[in-house]
């Protein structure tokens, strides 16, 4: 039997996301304020393999499931 609910990727692979909660909080706060005011663009910058994509994947999964 198929269900309409899709589990977020983060729950399927386990919790490999560490030490990025502050960055995730800032990104989520920015997303939640989009309808309230005119916002400047953001850039997530860092060296290779420091978790930039992981932050955006986690943010997308949480917003998608809400």
DSSP file (Angstrom, degrees, kcal/mol; ACC not computed):
  #  RESIDUE AA STRUCTURE BP1 BP2  ACC     N-H-->O    O-->H-N    N-H-->O    O-->H-N    TCO  KAPPA ALPHA  PHI   PSI    X-CA   Y-CA   Z-CA
    1    1 A X              0   0    0      0, 0.0     2,-0.2     0, 0.0     0, 0.0   0.000 360.0 360.0 360.0 128.4    0.0    0.0    0.0
    2    2 A X        -     0   0    0      2,-0.0     2,-0.3     1,-0.0     0, 0.0  -0.597 360.0-153.1 -87.6 146.9    1.4    3.4   -1.0
    3    3 A X        -     0   0    0     -2,-0.2    -1,-0.0     2,-0.2     0, 0.0  -0.824  18.0-136.4-114.0 157.8    1.3    6.4    1.3
    4    4 A X  S    S+     0   0    0     -2,-0.3     2,-0.4     2,-0.0    -1,-0.1   0.586  78.9  95.5 -86.1 -11.2    1.3   10.0    0.3
    5    5 A X        -     0   0    0      1,-0.0     2,-0.5     0, 0.0    -2,-0.2  -0.692  58.2-162.2 -87.4 128.6    3.8   10.9    3.0
    6    6 A X        -     0   0    0     -2,-0.4     2,-0.2    59,-0.0     3,-0.1  -0.943  17.2-132.2-109.8 123.9    7.5   11.1    2.0
    7    7 A X        -     0   0    0     -2,-0.5     5,-0.1     1,-0.1    54,-0.0  -0.483  31.8-103.3 -71.6 142.6   10.1   11.0    4.7
    8    8 A X    >>  -     0   0    0     -2,-0.2     4,-1.1     1,-0.1     3,-1.0  -0.323  25.7-118.5 -64.4 150.7   12.8   13.6    4.5
    9    9 A X  H >> S+     0   0    0      1,-0.3     4,-1.9     2,-0.2     3,-0.5   0.867 112.1  63.2 -57.8 -37.8   16.1   12.4    3.2
   10   10 A X  H 3> S+     0   0    0      1,-0.3     4,-0.7     2,-0.2    -1,-0.3   0.832 103.7  48.0 -60.0 -32.0   17.8   13.4    6.5
   11   11 A X  H <4 S+     0   0    0     -3,-1.0    -1,-0.3     1,-0.2    -2,-0.2   0.769 109.5  53.5 -78.8 -25.7   15.6   10.8    8.4
   12   12 A X  H << S+     0   0    0     -4,-1.1    -2,-0.2    -3,-0.5    -1,-0.2   0.850 114.9  37.5 -77.6 -34.4   16.4    8.1    5.9
   13   13 A X  H  < S-     0   0    0     -4,-1.9    -1,-0.2     1,-0.3    -2,-0.2   0.527 110.6-119.1 -96.6  -6.1   20.2    8.4    6.0
   14   14 A X     <  -     0   0    0     -4,-0.7     2,-1.3    -5,-0.2    -1,-0.3  -0.359  48.2 -46.3  93.4-179.5   20.5    9.1    9.7
   15   15 A X        +     0   0    0      1,-0.2    -1,-0.1    -2,-0.1    -4,-0.1  -0.672  67.9 142.7 -97.0  85.6   22.0   12.1   11.5
   16   16 A X        +     0   0    0     -2,-1.3     2,-0.8    -6,-0.2    -1,-0.2   0.357  44.6 104.8 -95.2   2.5   25.3   12.8    9.7
   17   17 A X        +     0   0    0     -3,-0.1     2,-0.4    -7,-0.1     3,-0.1  -0.762  49.7 168.0 -90.5 108.8   24.6   16.6   10.1
   18   18 A X        +     0   0    0     -2,-0.8    -2,-0.0     1,-0.1     0, 0.0  -0.948  51.4   1.6-129.0 145.9   26.9   17.9   12.9
   19   19 A X  S    S+     0   0    0     -2,-0.4    -1,-0.1     1,-0.1     4,-0.1   0.760  97.0  98.5  58.8  32.3   27.9   21.4   14.1
   20   20 A X     >  +     0   0    0     -3,-0.1     4,-2.4     2,-0.1     5,-0.2   0.184  40.4 109.0-129.1  15.6   25.8   23.3   11.6
   21   21 A X  H  > S+     0   0    0      1,-0.2     4,-2.3     2,-0.2     5,-0.1   0.863  79.3  51.1 -65.3 -36.7   22.7   24.1   13.7
   22   22 A X  H  > S+     0   0    0      2,-0.2     4,-2.2     1,-0.2    -1,-0.2   0.923 112.3  46.5 -66.3 -43.8   23.5   27.9   14.0
   23   23 A X  H  > S+     0   0    0      1,-0.2     4,-2.2     2,-0.2    -2,-0.2   0.907 112.9  50.0 -64.2 -41.4   24.0   28.2   10.2
   24   24 A X  H  X S+     0   0    0     -4,-2.4     4,-2.6     1,-0.2    -2,-0.2   0.896 108.9  52.3 -63.7 -40.1   20.8   26.2    9.6
   25   25 A X  H  X S+     0   0    0     -4,-2.3     4,-2.4     2,-0.2    -2,-0.2   0.913 109.6  49.1 -62.1 -43.3   18.9   28.5   12.1
   26   26 A X  H  X S+     0   0    0     -4,-2.2     4,-2.0     2,-0.2    -2,-0.2   0.911 112.6  47.3 -63.8 -42.6   20.2   31.6   10.2
   27   27 A X  H  X S+     0   0    0     -4,-2.2     4,-2.3     2,-0.2    -2,-0.2   0.918 112.6  49.0 -64.6 -43.2   19.1   30.2    6.8
   28   28 A X  H  X S+     0   0    0     -4,-2.6     4,-2.6     1,-0.2    -2,-0.2   0.903 109.7  51.8 -64.7 -40.5   15.7   29.2    8.1
   29   29 A X  H  X S+     0   0    0     -4,-2.4     4,-1.2     1,-0.2    -1,-0.2   0.896 109.7  50.5 -61.2 -40.2   15.2   32.7    9.7
   30   30 A X  H  < S+     0   0    0     -4,-2.0     3,-0.4     2,-0.2     4,-0.4   0.924 111.1  48.2 -63.4 -44.8   16.0   34.2    6.3
   31   31 A X  H >< S+     0   0    0     -4,-2.3     3,-1.3     1,-0.2     4,-0.4   0.910 109.3  52.7 -63.1 -42.7   13.5   32.0    4.5
   32   32 A X  H 3< S+     0   0    0     -4,-2.6     3,-0.3     1,-0.3    -1,-0.2   0.752 108.0  52.0 -67.1 -22.7   10.8   32.7    7.0
   33   33 A X  T >X S+     0   0    0     -4,-1.2     4,-1.2    -3,-0.4     3,-0.8   0.454  80.7  96.8 -91.8  -1.4   11.2   36.5    6.6
   34   34 A X  G X4 S+     0   0    0     -3,-1.3     3,-0.5    -4,-0.4    -1,-0.2   0.921  86.0  44.0 -56.0 -48.4   11.0   36.4    2.7
   35   35 A X  G 34 S+     0   0    0     -4,-0.4    -1,-0.2    -3,-0.3    -2,-0.1   0.692 110.1  59.3 -72.1 -13.6    7.3   37.4    2.6
   36   36 A X  G <4 S-     0   0    0     -3,-0.8     2,-0.3     1,-0.2    -1,-0.2   0.754 114.4  -3.5 -89.1 -24.5    7.7   40.1    5.2
   37   37 A X  S << S-     0   0    0     -4,-1.2     2,-0.5    -3,-0.5    -1,-0.2  -0.977  79.6 -80.6-159.6 167.6   10.2   42.4    3.6
   38   38 A X        -     0   0    0     -2,-0.3     2,-0.3    -3,-0.1    -3,-0.1  -0.672  53.5-160.7 -76.3 124.1   12.5   43.0    0.7
   39   39 A X        -     0   0    0     -2,-0.5     2,-0.1    -5,-0.1     3,-0.1  -0.796  14.6-124.6-112.0 150.5   15.7   40.9    1.3
   40   40 A X        -     0   0    0     -2,-0.3     2,-0.1     1,-0.1    -1,-0.0  -0.470  41.8 -93.0 -79.2 160.8   19.1   41.0   -0.1
   41   41 A X        -     0   0    0     -2,-0.1     2,-0.3     1,-0.0    -1,-0.1  -0.379  38.3-143.2 -72.0 155.2   20.6   38.0   -1.7
   42   42 A X        -     0   0    0     -2,-0.1     2,-0.4    -3,-0.1    -1,-0.0  -0.877   8.5-160.2-117.3 152.6   22.7   35.6    0.3
   43   43 A X        -     0   0    0     -2,-0.3     2,-0.8     2,-0.0    -2,-0.0  -0.996  10.0-149.9-131.1 129.3   25.8   33.6   -0.6
   44   44 A X        +     0   0    0     -2,-0.4     2,-0.4     2,-0.0     8,-0.0  -0.874  29.8 179.6 -98.1 108.1   26.9   30.5    1.3
   45   45 A X        +     0   0    0     -2,-0.8     2,-0.3     7,-0.0    -2,-0.0  -0.886  14.2 123.6-119.0 139.4   30.6   30.6    0.9
   46   46 A X        -     0   0    0     -2,-0.4     3,-0.1     5,-0.0     5,-0.1  -0.967  56.6 -72.2-176.4 170.3   33.3   28.2    2.3
   47   47 A X  S >  S-     0   0    0     -2,-0.3     3,-0.9     1,-0.2     5,-0.3  -0.214  70.2 -69.9 -69.0 166.5   36.1   25.9    1.3
   48   48 A X  T 3  S+     0   0    0      1,-0.2    -1,-0.2     2,-0.1     0, 0.0  -0.259 115.6  10.8 -57.4 141.4   35.5   22.6   -0.4
   49   49 A X  T 3  S+     0   0    0     -3,-0.1    -1,-0.2     1,-0.1    -2,-0.1   0.804  85.2 123.8  62.3  35.5   33.8   19.8    1.6
   50   50 A X  S <  S-     0   0    0     -3,-0.9    -2,-0.1    -4,-0.1    -1,-0.1   0.394  87.3 -93.9-105.7   2.3   32.8   22.1    4.6
   51   51 A X  S  > S+     0   0    0     -4,-0.1     4,-1.9    -5,-0.1     5,-0.1   0.650  78.3 136.0 102.4  17.0   29.1   21.3    4.5
   52   52 A X  H  > S+     0   0    0     -5,-0.3     4,-1.6     1,-0.2     5,-0.1   0.944  80.9  42.9 -61.8 -48.0   27.6   24.0    2.3
   53   53 A X  H  > S+     0   0    0      1,-0.2     4,-2.7     2,-0.2     5,-0.2   0.872 109.6  58.3 -66.2 -36.9   25.4   21.7    0.4
   54   54 A X  H  > S+     0   0    0      1,-0.2     4,-2.3     2,-0.2    -1,-0.2   0.881 104.5  51.8 -61.4 -38.0   24.5   19.7    3.5
   55   55 A X  H  X S+     0   0    0     -4,-1.9     4,-2.3     2,-0.2    -1,-0.2   0.936 112.5  44.6 -63.3 -46.4   23.1   22.9    5.0
   56   56 A X  H  X S+     0   0    0     -4,-1.6     4,-2.6     2,-0.2    -2,-0.2   0.872 112.6  51.2 -68.8 -36.8   20.9   23.6    2.0
   57   57 A X  H  X S+     0   0    0     -4,-2.7     4,-2.6     2,-0.2    -1,-0.2   0.929 111.8  47.4 -64.5 -44.5   19.7   20.0    1.7
   58   58 A X  H  X S+     0   0    0     -4,-2.3     4,-2.2    -5,-0.2    -2,-0.2   0.919 112.8  48.9 -63.5 -43.5   18.7   20.0    5.4
   59   59 A X  H  X S+     0   0    0     -4,-2.3     4,-2.4     1,-0.2     5,-0.2   0.936 112.3  48.2 -61.4 -47.0   16.9   23.4    5.0
   60   60 A X  H  X S+     0   0    0     -4,-2.6     4,-2.9     1,-0.2     5,-0.2   0.922 111.0  50.7 -59.7 -45.7   15.0   22.2    1.9
   61   61 A X  H  X S+     0   0    0     -4,-2.6     4,-1.9     1,-0.2    -1,-0.2   0.912 111.8  46.9 -61.4 -43.2   14.0   18.9    3.5
   62   62 A X  H  X S+     0   0    0     -4,-2.2     4,-0.7     1,-0.2    -1,-0.2   0.910 115.6  44.6 -66.9 -41.3   12.6   20.7    6.6
   63   63 A X  H >< S+     0   0    0     -4,-2.4     3,-0.6     1,-0.2    -2,-0.2   0.891 112.0  53.1 -69.0 -38.7   10.7   23.3    4.6
   64   64 A X  H 3< S+     0   0    0     -4,-2.9    -1,-0.2     1,-0.2    -2,-0.2   0.869 107.9  50.7 -64.1 -37.9    9.4   20.6    2.1
   65   65 A X  H 3<        0   0    0     -4,-1.9    -1,-0.2     1,-0.3    -2,-0.2   0.628 360.0 360.0 -78.9 -12.7    8.0   18.5    5.0
   66   66 A X    <<        0   0    0     -4,-0.7    -1,-0.3    -3,-0.6    -2,-0.2   0.449 360.0 360.0 -90.1 360.0    6.2   21.4    6.6
